Amino acid sequence: MEHIIFSTGVHLQAVKCIINGKKQWRWVAVGFEDDSFLNGKTINPMEYANESRKMIQKFDCN
């Protein structure tokens, strides 16, 4: 059974994974709504990326 919930601005999905050799369920962001911010600047958080530095997209308003 697939569980997806919405929590103020983010859709979360339950995902089974192994952490430190133990099976656990974790909530993973699968979608975002509304504005997100980093240090007061608007950003676009990415649900996944191949590199951690690509997890957010900064907006250039110039």
RODO-2510 file (C-alpha; in nm, 4 decimals, decimal comma):
residues 62
     n   res          X          Y          Z
     1     m     0,0000     0,0000     0,0000
     2     e     0,1378     0,3399    -0,0986
     3     h     0,1108     0,6153     0,1619
     4     i     0,1424     0,9781     0,0514
     5     i     0,0518     1,2643     0,2852
     6     f     0,0529     1,6430     0,2505
     7     s     0,2197     1,8502     0,5206
     8     t     0,2167     2,2301     0,4893
     9     g     0,3837     2,2827     0,1534
    10     v     0,5220     1,9333     0,0893
    11     h     0,3891     1,5969    -0,0256
    12     l     0,5528     1,3086     0,1635
    13     q     0,5617     0,9410     0,0704
    14     a     0,6432     0,6503     0,3019
    15     v     0,9487     0,4629     0,1711
    16     k     1,1019     0,1454     0,3147
    17     c     1,4810     0,1688     0,3390
    18     i     1,7786     0,0282     0,5273
    19     i     1,9536     0,2635     0,7719
    20     n     2,2589     0,1345     0,9604
    21     g     2,1640    -0,2208     0,8652
    22     k     1,8073    -0,1910     1,0003
    23     k     1,4899    -0,1842     0,7903
    24     q     1,2879     0,1313     0,8582
    25     w     1,0133     0,3384     0,7018
    26     r     1,0955     0,7048     0,6325
    27     w     0,8941     0,9971     0,4942
    28     v     1,0480     1,1242     0,1690
    29     a     0,9504     1,4510    -0,0045
    30     v     0,7923     1,3743    -0,3432
    31     g     0,6538     1,7192    -0,4270
    32     f     0,6433     2,0788    -0,3045
    33     e     0,3800     2,3543    -0,3128
    34     d     0,4021     2,7273    -0,2491
    35     d     0,7274     2,9150    -0,1949
    36     s     1,0377     2,7711    -0,0283
    37     f     1,3202     2,9788     0,1140
    38     l     1,6902     2,9491     0,1964
    39     n     1,8473     3,2346     0,3929
    40     g     1,5505     3,4563     0,3046
    41     k     1,5760     3,3979    -0,0721
    42     t     1,3172     3,2099    -0,2779
    43     i     1,4366     2,8698    -0,4012
    44     n     1,2931     2,5749    -0,5895
    45     p     1,3612     2,2541    -0,3924
    46     m     1,4128     1,9494    -0,6136
    47     e     1,2611     1,6145    -0,5142
    48     y     1,5749     1,4278    -0,6262
    49     a     1,9190     1,4917    -0,7745
    50     n     2,2374     1,3027    -0,8559
    51     e     2,4419     1,5524    -0,6507
    52     s     2,3524     1,7223    -0,3208
    53     r     2,4380     2,0667    -0,4618
    54     k     2,1605     2,0214    -0,7194
    55     m     1,8891     1,9684    -0,4554
    56     i     1,7904     2,3359    -0,4756
    57     q     1,7574     2,5757    -0,7654
    58     k     1,8143     2,9403    -0,6805
    59     f     1,6116     3,2016    -0,8633
    60     d     1,7996     3,4905    -1,0233
    61     c     1,5738     3,7953    -1,0275
    62     n     1,8238     4,0156    -1,2164
***
